[in-house]
Each structure stands twice: as C-alpha cells, then as structure tokens.
Amino acid sequence: MRIAVASGKGGTGKTLVSVNLSAVAGLDLADLDVEEPNAFLYFGDGPSTIVPVSRPVPSIDRSACDLCGECARVCAFNALVRLPQRIRVHEELCHGCGACVRLCPRQAIEEAGHEMGALVSMAQNGRRLVYGRLDVGEANAVPLIKAVRSSLEPGRTTIMDCPPGTSCNMVEAVRGSDYAIMVTEPTPFGAHDLSLALDVLERLGVPHGVVINKAGMGGVDIVAMCASRGAAVLGSIPFRRDIAERHAMGQLLIDRPEDRRTFRDLWGAVMRRMRS
C-alpha cells in the first residue's frame, strides 16, 4: 500500500507529516522530492546503499547519419538540432521518449545512458528509507521519481513524501497511490494551491483527505473550503513555535506525548477513510 503525502505549495509541512506519520505507524518512508530530499535528516544514522540512476538519451552514429533532420523534426522537446555538419543533442532537454530512435530513416540513433542522479536506501529498526538525489543541473526529475517508486518493496506500506505543486513531478509521484494526504495551511496561497492540487487528484482518481498545518494562525477557513469540495479533513497540527523549532532541528515531534497522539489520530483517520 502506497500513501502519498503532497501539497499544493512548498512549505506547508508535508515532510513534517511524512516523517512523523511513518515513524509513529512504523512504516517505510520514501522521499520522492528528489530535487531537494530531506527526509533522511529525520531517519537517523546508518549505512546506506547508493545506486546511480540514468535516463536514455539519443546517441548519433555519424557514419550512418545523412543529416536528414527527421529526428529534430519529431522531437517534441527540441532536444535535437540539425547543424550543417552534424546533429547536436541537448541531453538536458531530452525526455527519453524514444521517438527519434524509432523514426530515424537510417537507423543511425541508439539510446545511451545519461547519469542523472542516485537512488539512496537505508534501513533502521525494521523500517526502510529510500530517496532520490537529482544531480545539479538536471531539469527532468520524472525518471528518478519513477526509479524511487520502482524500488519500493511490494507488500509493505510506504509513506511517500512527494514534490510540492501540481507539475509533472507531483503527478508522477502521486499517480496510482492508494491514498493521498494533502497538507495545507490556512493562508490565501495555501488555499489556492490546495484547490489546484485537489483538481489533479480528482483527475487521477486518487482518493484523498486534507491535513491542516499551522492551524489556529487565522486566515482562510480551510474546513469550509474542503466541505465545498467534498474533501475530508483528516486532522490538524497546531500553529506553535516549538513545533517549527524542533522540526528545523531535525527532531521528530512524536517524542512528546501530545504530538504523538496527534499523529496517531491522523493515521487512524487515514485508515478509516481507506476502509470506507
């Protein structure tokens, strides 16, 4: 079972929810926010396994290429350019769709591996953490997100800390999840971006509920907004300075009984919604 934790915007507290929920429920954790993964800061020290991850990019056989330019014409991402003497490949723009390989009249193109990042995994106290680490300068994170998801052990429930927003990264991370927990805050930006993210989840057919972080700070009535959208409110996390301080120091909130109860109740609410 895969449970995604996502947000319409950054900074709402999805990592805070992910790391504490996985810890209190004793579940595996995956960090799919590969551009800036940080869940490992809350997992504890231990040995890790690092595996390079590559994505396919075109490699031109210049002896076979007649510079017809068909590859550049069919590339939807402008990753190939016909120059007077050769075909130039912009690997950073390539999405690995394979159209150029399949449609080259001279069969002068093969796919080669372009290293884009690493898959990191570690285990501690019966729980497993896996996350992706995208190399600096890489524009396309989707293949690495796919690699992280493919590495998850079947039959084990995993909490997945997903990228923020509603871009391709978020879509790839939440797609096919058994449930999605949307983390928001009672601010105008939080409400606006939550609405966009709920639209995405509805289009993908992923069942979901909402957690309100920084509850009590005033601002937008998220409960009323969720009611108007038919989205269940699973729970809330209070707006307290000590929560922000402890999280910023890499500490789990569940070390305190009152906060541990908050995340136990949240996990119970998720289970009830999934059974209903």
Order of alpha helices (4+ residues) and beta strands (2+ residues): beta-alpha-beta-beta-alpha-beta-beta-alpha-beta-beta-alpha-beta-alpha-beta-alpha-beta-alpha-beta-alpha-alpha
